[in-house]
């Protein structure tokens, strides 16, 4: 086969094909105990390939409750019992940073976290999955992949002083939108790639999930081989490969950016929000907690003090980075400036650890998401920016340009912000058996099931999920959903994290199907794994009016709305059998 993209080469199949493959690495984290429970429900006792597994305790590290501490101990017991050697306990680092010690060119990597795509910086195909699929891999050793369409992003030139990889990512997200690369593979090309370090590439690859992408990947070039300290044969696209879309970006044109509340594609020039009063800053997470990031922040904060009463939290991405930062005097500089330096953890990012903002706080953060309530308080506002912008803004107590200048910069692209729907008790969206969410795009998993509940409510306990399901945007849903109900929603349904709780809850409630304009790829896989059909029919969503009769004929692939019929494509036979078994757990249990 010729004219192939990276994805087509690594799976040795054309775009759109469904292939089954054994990943080189299967990553899990705090959700491992839940995955093991699901694995046992599948009839599993011994992991088929323990050498595949990489387990890291990071999301609530150190554990923030007795229940979480017990789950951590359960994971340690599982690791010992199953003979798993790639295990990193509390404080060793965030899983996507730990992956830097394992990922190699040409690997296929999956992980039960949406930011698994970070490993694409190492010329690997890396994509997120959910807990149930991870359990299936523990049992079967392989899983299915749809070979994605690809986007070629060519980076030319070099970034100007004060502009960083985070600004490149926000530029792209603001250009194409949070669903602009749904289910696609992003390839980074061009001479500008050579100017980016591995730390910077990890930031870009990490944020692919915020564009809806399945993965992002960089070439196995001299920069990577120098990092790996060995000559490695990688995989790369053919020069004449065919892409669904090609984008060219001149790095010289990019200026400092922020993603304003409450969505990552609400991108603005720093100049457009300059002067916004701030109360808290966060530097860290799997996006920007690397050594280069800490070096940048320390250089800015050295010899200075953050304002009195201002809360600044620093979270190195790994213990290795933390210790190197100590050796370089970085930690001392940060603490003398007034920052709080925490152990390596994901907690502040998703609101399960320290650093939760107070009501009315404006936060500037290097994290990857700014959904309402993302950091643990829905009454706060989160702006996303580069480490330099965060550091300078922390010192000023307000958003400022890291270049120290005033400009009239305006971000040249605009993505319509339509997900402002919050449904109160007076607004019942259910008509007979249809829930009408057609005016809500980008309904994210934090709204469907709050992030701070992710590890306190196990996915194997749907009855405990139900009271919290969809509470972030429709308070009526849980009390009124019934078996046979249909949900009709806008585009990018289920965006956000890889958390499978919403799909588990919807399947448990007996929801017949979700009809939407488009769907986040991990949510789609989660729904397949739970036996919940997702039907992508944007024309049908546009046609639906409150009160219309809706019916679905799965055998013929037809959705009827009022007097109109809309055709949808049937799933491949192997996936249909998962639906027929009411989910992957039953399918594997019944078929071995």
C-alpha positions as CSV (number, residue, x, y, z in Angstrom):
1,X,0.0,0.0,0.0
2,X,1.3,3.5,-0.9
3,X,0.2,7.1,-0.1
4,X,-0.5,6.2,3.5
5,X,-0.9,8.3,6.6
6,X,0.8,7.5,9.9
7,X,-2.4,5.8,11.2
8,X,-2.8,3.7,8.0
9,X,0.8,2.6,8.3
10,X,0.7,1.6,11.9
11,X,-2.5,-0.4,11.5
12,X,-1.6,-1.6,8.0
13,X,-5.1,-0.8,6.9
14,X,-6.9,2.0,5.0
15,X,-8.9,4.8,6.6
16,X,-12.3,3.6,8.0
17,X,-11.2,0.0,8.4
18,X,-11.9,-1.8,11.7
19,X,-8.9,-3.7,12.8
20,X,-8.1,-5.7,15.9
21,X,-4.6,-5.2,17.4
22,X,-2.7,-6.0,20.6
23,X,-1.4,-2.7,22.1
24,X,2.2,-2.5,23.3
25,X,1.2,-0.7,26.5
26,X,-2.2,-0.6,28.4
27,X,-2.1,2.3,30.9
28,X,-4.4,2.6,33.9
29,X,-4.3,4.7,37.1
30,X,-6.5,5.2,40.1
31,X,-9.3,3.5,38.2
32,X,-7.4,0.2,38.3
33,X,-9.4,-1.3,41.2
34,X,-12.6,-0.6,39.3
35,X,-11.2,-2.1,36.2
36,X,-10.2,-5.2,38.1
37,X,-13.8,-5.6,39.4
38,X,-15.1,-5.4,35.8
39,X,-12.4,-7.9,34.7
40,X,-13.7,-10.3,37.3
41,X,-17.3,-9.8,36.1
42,X,-16.0,-10.8,32.6
43,X,-14.9,-14.1,34.2
44,X,-11.2,-13.1,34.5
45,X,-8.9,-14.2,37.2
46,X,-5.4,-13.9,35.7
47,X,-4.4,-11.0,33.3
48,X,-3.5,-12.5,29.9
49,X,-0.5,-10.3,29.3
50,X,0.8,-8.6,32.5
51,X,3.8,-7.3,30.6
52,X,1.4,-5.0,28.7
53,X,0.2,-3.2,31.8
54,X,1.5,0.1,33.2
55,X,-0.2,1.2,36.4
56,X,0.3,4.6,38.0
57,X,-1.4,6.0,41.2
58,X,-1.7,9.7,40.4
59,X,-5.2,11.2,40.3
60,X,-5.8,11.5,44.0
61,X,-2.2,11.1,45.2
62,X,-1.7,11.1,48.1
63,X,-5.2,9.7,48.7
64,X,-7.7,12.4,49.9
65,X,-10.1,10.0,51.8
66,X,-10.0,6.7,53.6
67,X,-12.1,5.2,50.8
68,X,-9.5,6.3,48.2
69,X,-6.7,5.0,50.4
70,X,-8.4,1.6,50.5
71,X,-8.7,1.6,46.7
72,X,-5.0,2.4,46.5
73,X,-4.1,-0.5,48.7
74,X,-6.4,-2.7,46.6
75,X,-4.4,-1.7,43.5
76,X,-1.1,-2.6,45.2
77,X,-2.6,-6.0,46.1
78,X,-3.7,-6.5,42.4
79,X,-0.2,-5.5,41.1
80,X,1.4,-8.1,43.4
81,X,-1.1,-10.8,42.7
82,X,-1.0,-10.4,39.0
83,X,2.8,-10.1,38.7
84,X,2.6,-6.6,37.1
85,X,6.1,-5.1,37.0
86,X,5.4,-1.6,35.5
87,X,3.9,0.0,38.6
88,X,4.4,3.5,40.0
89,X,3.1,4.2,43.5
90,X,1.9,7.5,45.0
91,X,4.0,10.5,44.3
92,X,6.1,9.0,41.5
93,X,4.3,11.1,38.9
94,X,1.4,11.8,36.6
95,X,0.8,8.8,34.4
96,X,1.3,10.6,31.1
97,X,4.7,11.9,32.3
98,X,5.7,8.5,33.6
99,X,4.9,7.2,30.1
100,X,7.9,9.2,28.8
101,X,10.0,6.4,30.3
102,X,8.2,3.7,28.3
103,X,6.8,5.0,25.0
104,X,8.9,4.2,21.9
105,X,8.5,5.0,18.2
106,X,6.0,2.7,16.4
107,X,4.3,1.5,19.5
108,X,0.5,1.3,19.9
109,X,-0.5,2.6,23.4
110,X,-3.9,2.8,25.0
111,X,-4.9,4.1,28.4
112,X,-8.0,4.6,30.5
113,X,-7.5,8.3,30.4
114,X,-8.3,10.8,27.7
115,X,-4.8,12.4,27.7
116,X,-3.1,9.1,26.8
117,X,-2.5,10.9,23.4
118,X,0.4,12.7,25.1
119,X,2.6,9.7,24.1
120,X,2.3,10.7,20.5
121,X,5.3,13.0,21.1
122,X,7.3,9.8,21.0
123,X,6.1,8.8,17.5
124,X,3.7,6.3,19.0
125,X,0.0,5.8,18.2
126,X,-1.5,6.7,21.6
127,X,-5.2,6.9,22.4
128,X,-7.6,7.0,25.3
129,X,-10.1,4.2,26.1
130,X,-12.5,3.7,29.0
131,X,-12.4,1.4,32.1
132,X,-14.5,-1.4,30.6
133,X,-12.3,-1.6,27.5
134,X,-9.2,-1.7,29.7
135,X,-10.7,-4.6,31.5
136,X,-11.4,-6.3,28.2
137,X,-7.7,-5.9,27.3
138,X,-6.7,-7.5,30.6
139,X,-8.8,-10.4,29.5
140,X,-8.3,-10.6,25.7
141,X,-5.0,-8.7,25.2
142,X,-6.3,-6.9,22.1
143,X,-9.0,-4.5,21.1
144,X,-10.6,-3.0,18.0
145,X,-9.5,0.2,16.3
146,X,-11.2,2.2,13.6
147,X,-8.4,3.6,11.4
148,X,-9.0,7.3,11.6
149,X,-9.1,10.0,9.0
150,X,-6.0,12.2,9.4
151,X,-5.3,15.9,9.6
152,X,-1.9,17.2,8.5
153,X,-0.8,20.3,10.5
154,X,2.4,21.9,9.0
155,X,4.3,24.2,11.4
156,X,6.6,26.7,9.7
157,X,9.0,29.1,11.2
158,X,9.8,29.6,14.9
159,X,7.9,31.0,17.9
160,X,8.7,34.5,19.0
161,X,9.9,35.2,22.6
162,X,7.1,35.0,25.1
163,X,5.2,32.5,23.0
164,X,5.1,28.8,23.8
165,X,3.7,25.4,22.8
166,X,0.6,26.0,24.8
167,X,-0.1,29.0,22.6
168,X,0.2,26.8,19.5
169,X,-2.3,24.3,20.9
170,X,-4.8,27.0,21.9
171,X,-4.3,28.6,18.4
172,X,-5.3,25.3,16.7
173,X,-8.1,24.6,19.1
174,X,-9.5,28.1,18.7
175,X,-9.2,27.7,14.9
176,X,-10.9,24.3,14.5
177,X,-13.0,24.0,17.6
178,X,-13.1,21.4,20.4
179,X,-14.8,19.0,17.9
180,X,-12.8,20.0,14.9
181,X,-10.7,16.8,14.9
182,X,-13.4,14.4,16.1
183,X,-12.1,10.8,15.9
184,X,-9.1,11.9,13.7
185,X,-5.4,11.4,13.8
186,X,-3.3,14.6,13.9
187,X,0.1,14.6,12.3
188,X,2.6,17.4,12.9
189,X,4.8,18.2,10.0
190,X,7.1,21.1,8.8
191,X,10.4,22.8,9.7
192,X,8.8,24.3,12.8
193,X,8.6,20.9,14.4
194,X,12.4,20.8,14.6
195,X,12.3,23.9,16.8
196,X,10.1,22.2,19.4
197,X,11.6,20.2,22.3
198,X,10.1,16.9,23.6
199,X,8.5,18.8,26.5
200,X,6.8,21.1,24.0
201,X,5.7,18.2,21.8
202,X,4.1,16.5,24.8
203,X,2.1,19.6,25.4
204,X,0.8,19.7,21.8
205,X,0.1,16.0,21.8
206,X,-1.6,16.2,25.2
207,X,-4.1,18.8,24.0
208,X,-5.2,16.8,20.9
209,X,-8.0,15.4,23.0
210,X,-9.3,18.9,23.5
211,X,-9.7,19.1,19.7
212,X,-11.7,15.8,19.8
213,X,-8.8,13.9,18.1
214,X,-8.1,10.2,18.6
215,X,-4.4,10.9,18.7
216,X,-1.6,13.2,17.7
217,X,1.8,12.2,16.5
218,X,5.3,13.7,15.8
219,X,8.0,12.2,13.6
220,X,10.9,10.1,14.8
221,X,13.4,12.9,14.0
222,X,16.8,13.9,15.4
223,X,15.1,15.7,18.3
224,X,13.4,12.6,19.5
225,X,16.4,10.3,18.9
226,X,18.6,12.6,20.9
227,X,16.0,12.4,23.8
228,X,15.9,8.6,23.5
229,X,19.7,8.5,23.4
230,X,19.5,5.8,20.7
231,X,19.0,5.4,17.0
232,X,15.5,4.2,16.4
233,X,13.5,3.3,13.3
234,X,10.1,5.1,13.5
235,X,7.0,5.2,11.4
236,X,5.9,8.2,9.4
237,X,3.4,9.1,6.7
238,X,4.3,8.9,3.0
239,X,5.1,12.2,1.4
240,X,2.0,11.8,-0.9
241,X,-0.4,10.6,1.8
242,X,-4.0,11.7,1.5
243,X,-5.5,13.8,4.3
244,X,-9.0,14.8,5.2
245,X,-7.7,18.3,6.0
246,X,-4.4,20.1,5.8
247,X,-3.6,23.2,7.9
248,X,-0.5,25.4,7.6
249,X,0.6,27.6,10.6
250,X,3.4,30.1,10.6
251,X,4.7,30.0,14.2
252,X,5.9,33.6,13.8
253,X,2.3,34.7,13.6
254,X,1.2,33.3,17.0
255,X,0.9,35.5,20.0
256,X,0.1,34.7,23.7
257,X,-3.4,33.3,24.1
258,X,-5.9,32.1,26.8
259,X,-8.9,29.9,26.7
260,X,-11.6,31.8,28.6
261,X,-14.3,30.2,30.7
262,X,-16.0,27.8,30.3
263,X,-14.6,26.0,27.3
264,X,-11.2,25.2,25.9
265,X,-12.1,26.6,22.4
266,X,-13.2,29.9,23.8
267,X,-9.8,31.2,22.8
268,X,-8.8,34.9,23.0
269,X,-5.6,36.9,22.7
270,X,-4.2,37.8,26.1
271,X,-4.7,41.4,25.1
272,X,-8.5,40.8,24.9
273,X,-8.7,39.8,28.5
274,X,-5.8,41.7,30.0
275,X,-6.6,43.3,33.3
276,X,-9.0,40.5,34.4
277,X,-8.5,40.3,38.2
278,X,-7.1,36.9,39.4
279,X,-7.2,35.1,42.7
280,X,-5.4,31.9,42.0
281,X,-2.8,30.4,39.6
282,X,-2.0,26.7,38.9
283,X,1.2,25.5,37.1
284,X,1.4,21.8,36.5
285,X,-0.8,18.9,35.3
286,X,0.0,16.5,32.5
287,X,-0.1,19.4,30.1
288,X,2.5,21.8,31.6
289,X,4.2,20.4,34.6
290,X,7.5,19.4,33.0
291,X,11.0,20.7,33.8
292,X,11.0,23.3,31.0
293,X,7.8,24.7,32.4
294,X,9.1,25.0,35.9
295,X,12.3,26.6,34.6
296,X,10.3,29.2,32.8
297,X,8.1,30.0,35.9
298,X,11.1,30.1,38.2
299,X,13.0,32.5,35.9
300,X,9.9,34.9,36.0
301,X,9.3,34.6,39.8
302,X,12.9,34.7,41.0
303,X,13.4,37.5,43.6
304,X,9.7,38.5,43.4
305,X,6.6,37.9,45.5
306,X,3.1,37.0,44.5
307,X,0.4,39.4,46.0
308,X,-0.7,38.8,49.6
309,X,-3.8,36.6,49.7
310,X,-3.1,35.2,46.2
311,X,-3.1,31.4,45.9
312,X,-0.5,29.9,43.7
313,X,-0.1,26.1,43.3
314,X,2.8,24.3,41.6
315,X,2.6,20.6,40.8
316,X,5.6,19.0,39.1
317,X,4.5,16.3,36.7
318,X,6.8,13.6,38.3
319,X,9.1,12.9,41.2
320,X,12.0,12.8,38.8
321,X,11.1,16.4,37.6
322,X,10.5,17.5,41.2
323,X,14.0,16.3,42.3
324,X,15.7,17.9,39.3
325,X,13.9,21.1,40.0
326,X,15.2,20.9,43.6
327,X,18.8,20.3,42.4
328,X,18.5,23.4,40.2
329,X,17.2,25.6,43.0
330,X,13.8,26.0,41.2
331,X,11.7,24.8,44.1
332,X,13.3,27.2,46.5
333,X,12.7,30.1,44.1
334,X,9.0,29.1,43.7
335,X,8.4,28.8,47.5
336,X,10.2,32.0,48.3
337,X,7.9,33.8,45.8
338,X,5.0,32.5,47.8
339,X,3.9,29.5,45.8
340,X,2.7,26.2,47.3
341,X,4.6,23.2,45.7
342,X,2.6,20.0,45.9
343,X,3.5,16.3,45.3
344,X,3.0,15.1,41.8
345,X,-0.7,14.6,41.3
346,X,-3.6,15.3,39.0
347,X,-5.8,16.4,41.9
348,X,-5.8,20.2,41.5
349,X,-6.7,19.9,37.8
350,X,-9.9,17.9,38.3
351,X,-10.8,19.2,41.7
352,X,-10.1,16.1,43.8
353,X,-7.1,17.4,45.7
354,X,-5.6,20.5,47.1
355,X,-5.9,23.9,45.4
356,X,-9.7,24.1,45.0
357,X,-10.7,27.7,44.3
358,X,-13.2,29.6,46.5
359,X,-16.5,31.0,45.2
360,X,-16.0,33.9,42.7
361,X,-12.3,33.1,42.2
362,X,-10.8,33.7,38.8
363,X,-8.0,31.1,38.2
364,X,-5.3,31.1,35.5
365,X,-4.0,27.6,34.9
366,X,-1.7,25.6,32.7
367,X,-4.2,22.7,32.7
368,X,-6.1,21.3,29.7
369,X,-9.7,21.9,30.6
370,X,-11.7,24.8,32.0
371,X,-15.2,23.3,32.1
372,X,-17.5,24.8,34.7
373,X,-16.6,23.2,38.1
374,X,-13.6,21.5,36.6
375,X,-11.3,22.5,39.5
376,X,-13.8,21.5,42.1
377,X,-16.0,24.6,42.4
378,X,-18.6,25.5,39.8
379,X,-18.7,29.0,41.2
380,X,-15.2,29.7,40.0
381,X,-13.8,30.7,36.5
382,X,-10.8,29.1,34.9
383,X,-8.6,30.6,32.2
384,X,-6.0,28.4,30.5
385,X,-2.6,29.7,29.4
386,X,1.1,29.0,29.0
387,X,3.3,28.8,32.1
388,X,4.8,32.2,31.3
389,X,1.5,33.9,31.0
390,X,0.4,32.2,34.3
391,X,3.6,33.2,36.1
392,X,3.5,36.9,35.0
393,X,-0.2,37.1,35.7
394,X,0.2,35.6,39.2
395,X,2.8,38.3,40.1
396,X,0.4,41.0,38.8
397,X,-2.7,39.6,40.3
398,X,-4.4,40.0,36.9
399,X,-4.0,38.7,33.4
400,X,-1.0,40.3,31.7
401,X,1.0,39.7,28.5
402,X,4.1,37.7,29.2
403,X,6.1,39.9,26.8
404,X,5.5,42.9,29.1
405,X,3.9,44.9,26.3
406,X,0.4,46.3,25.5
407,X,-0.9,45.2,22.1
408,X,-4.2,45.3,20.1
409,X,-3.8,41.5,19.3
410,X,-7.1,39.9,18.4
411,X,-7.5,36.1,17.9
412,X,-8.5,35.8,14.3
413,X,-10.9,32.9,14.6
414,X,-14.2,32.4,16.3
415,X,-15.9,29.3,17.4
416,X,-19.6,29.7,18.3
417,X,-20.1,29.1,22.0
418,X,-23.5,27.4,22.1
419,X,-23.3,25.2,25.2
420,X,-24.7,27.7,27.7
421,X,-27.7,25.4,28.6
422,X,-28.4,24.9,32.2
423,X,-31.8,23.3,32.7
424,X,-33.5,24.1,36.0
425,X,-36.5,22.4,37.6
426,X,-39.0,24.6,35.7
427,X,-37.7,23.4,32.3
428,X,-38.7,19.8,31.6
429,X,-37.0,18.7,28.4
430,X,-38.7,15.3,28.2
431,X,-41.5,14.9,25.6
432,X,-43.1,11.5,25.9
433,X,-39.9,9.3,25.7
434,X,-37.6,11.9,24.1
435,X,-35.1,14.2,25.9
436,X,-34.6,17.4,23.8
437,X,-31.0,18.7,24.1
438,X,-30.7,19.8,20.5
439,X,-29.6,23.3,21.6
440,X,-26.7,22.0,23.7
441,X,-23.4,21.4,21.9
442,X,-20.3,20.2,23.7
443,X,-22.1,18.5,26.6
444,X,-19.1,17.3,28.5
445,X,-18.5,14.4,30.9
446,X,-18.0,16.8,33.8
447,X,-21.6,18.0,33.4
448,X,-22.8,14.5,32.9
449,X,-21.0,13.2,36.0
450,X,-18.9,15.5,38.2
451,X,-15.1,14.8,38.2
452,X,-14.8,14.9,42.0
453,X,-17.1,11.9,42.1
454,X,-15.1,9.8,39.6
455,X,-13.2,7.8,42.2
456,X,-15.7,7.9,45.0
457,X,-18.4,6.1,42.9
458,X,-17.2,3.0,41.1
459,X,-18.3,2.4,37.5
460,X,-19.2,-1.1,38.6
461,X,-22.0,0.3,40.8
462,X,-24.5,1.9,38.4
463,X,-27.1,2.4,41.2
464,X,-24.6,4.8,42.9
465,X,-24.0,6.6,39.6
466,X,-27.7,7.3,38.9
467,X,-28.4,10.0,41.6
468,X,-25.6,12.1,40.0
469,X,-26.2,11.5,36.3
470,X,-26.5,14.7,34.2
471,X,-26.9,16.8,37.3
472,X,-24.4,19.3,35.9
473,X,-26.9,20.6,33.3
474,X,-30.4,19.0,33.8
475,X,-31.6,18.5,37.4
476,X,-34.7,16.8,36.1
477,X,-33.0,14.0,34.2
478,X,-32.2,11.5,37.0
479,X,-35.7,11.5,38.5
480,X,-37.5,11.2,35.1
481,X,-35.4,9.0,32.8
482,X,-37.1,5.7,32.0
483,X,-36.4,2.6,30.0
484,X,-36.9,3.1,26.3
485,X,-36.1,6.8,26.4
486,X,-34.3,8.5,23.5
487,X,-31.8,11.4,23.9
488,X,-31.4,13.9,21.0
489,X,-28.4,16.2,21.4
490,X,-26.2,18.6,19.5
491,X,-22.6,18.2,18.4
492,X,-19.6,16.9,20.3
493,X,-21.7,14.9,22.7
494,X,-19.7,13.5,25.6
495,X,-16.5,15.5,25.1
496,X,-14.0,15.7,27.9
497,X,-12.5,13.0,30.0
498,X,-12.5,9.2,29.4
499,X,-14.8,8.7,32.4
500,X,-17.3,6.0,31.5
501,X,-19.8,6.8,34.3
502,X,-22.3,8.6,32.1
503,X,-22.5,5.7,29.6
504,X,-22.8,3.2,32.4
505,X,-25.6,5.3,33.9
506,X,-27.5,5.8,30.6
507,X,-27.3,2.1,29.8
508,X,-28.4,1.1,33.3
509,X,-31.4,3.5,33.0
510,X,-32.4,1.7,29.8
511,X,-31.9,4.6,27.4
512,X,-32.7,3.2,23.9
513,X,-30.2,5.4,22.0
514,X,-28.6,8.8,21.8
515,X,-29.1,10.6,18.5
516,X,-26.6,13.5,18.1
517,X,-24.8,15.7,15.6
518,X,-21.4,14.3,16.5
519,X,-19.9,12.4,19.4
520,X,-16.6,12.4,21.2
521,X,-14.7,9.3,20.2
522,X,-14.0,8.0,23.7
523,X,-17.6,8.5,24.7
524,X,-18.6,6.6,21.6
525,X,-16.4,3.6,22.6
526,X,-17.7,3.7,26.1
527,X,-21.3,3.6,24.8
528,X,-20.4,0.6,22.6
529,X,-18.9,-1.1,25.6
530,X,-22.0,-0.6,27.7
531,X,-24.4,-1.6,24.9
532,X,-25.7,1.9,24.4
533,X,-26.3,2.9,20.7
534,X,-25.0,6.3,19.6
535,X,-26.5,7.4,16.3
536,X,-24.8,10.2,14.5
537,X,-27.4,12.0,12.3
538,X,-26.9,15.8,12.3
539,X,-29.8,16.3,9.8
540,X,-32.1,14.4,12.1
541,X,-31.1,16.6,15.1
542,X,-31.8,19.7,13.0
543,X,-35.2,18.3,12.0
544,X,-36.4,17.4,15.5
545,X,-38.9,19.8,17.1
546,X,-40.1,19.4,20.7
547,X,-43.0,16.9,20.8
548,X,-42.2,15.1,17.5
549,X,-42.7,11.4,17.4
550,X,-39.3,9.6,17.2
551,X,-38.7,5.9,16.4
552,X,-35.6,3.8,15.6
553,X,-35.4,0.8,13.4
554,X,-32.0,-0.7,14.2
555,X,-32.3,-3.6,11.7
556,X,-32.8,-1.3,8.7
557,X,-30.8,1.6,10.1
558,X,-33.6,4.2,10.1
559,X,-34.5,7.0,12.5
560,X,-38.0,8.4,11.9
561,X,-38.8,11.9,13.1
562,X,-42.4,12.9,12.5
563,X,-43.0,11.9,8.8
564,X,-39.3,11.9,7.8
565,X,-36.9,9.0,7.7
566,X,-33.1,9.3,8.2
567,X,-30.7,6.5,7.3
568,X,-27.7,5.6,9.5
569,X,-24.9,3.1,8.9
570,X,-25.0,-0.2,10.6
571,X,-22.1,-1.2,12.9
572,X,-19.7,-4.0,11.9
573,X,-20.8,-7.5,13.0
574,X,-18.3,-7.9,15.8
575,X,-19.5,-4.7,17.5
576,X,-23.2,-5.6,16.9
577,X,-22.6,-8.7,18.9
578,X,-21.4,-6.5,21.8
579,X,-24.8,-4.6,21.6
580,X,-26.7,-7.9,21.5
581,X,-24.9,-9.0,24.6
582,X,-25.8,-5.7,26.4
583,X,-22.2,-4.7,26.6
584,X,-18.6,-5.8,26.5
585,X,-18.7,-7.4,30.0
586,X,-21.4,-9.9,29.0
587,X,-19.9,-10.4,25.6
588,X,-16.5,-11.5,27.0
589,X,-18.1,-13.5,29.8
590,X,-20.2,-15.4,27.3
591,X,-17.6,-15.8,24.6
592,X,-14.4,-16.2,26.5
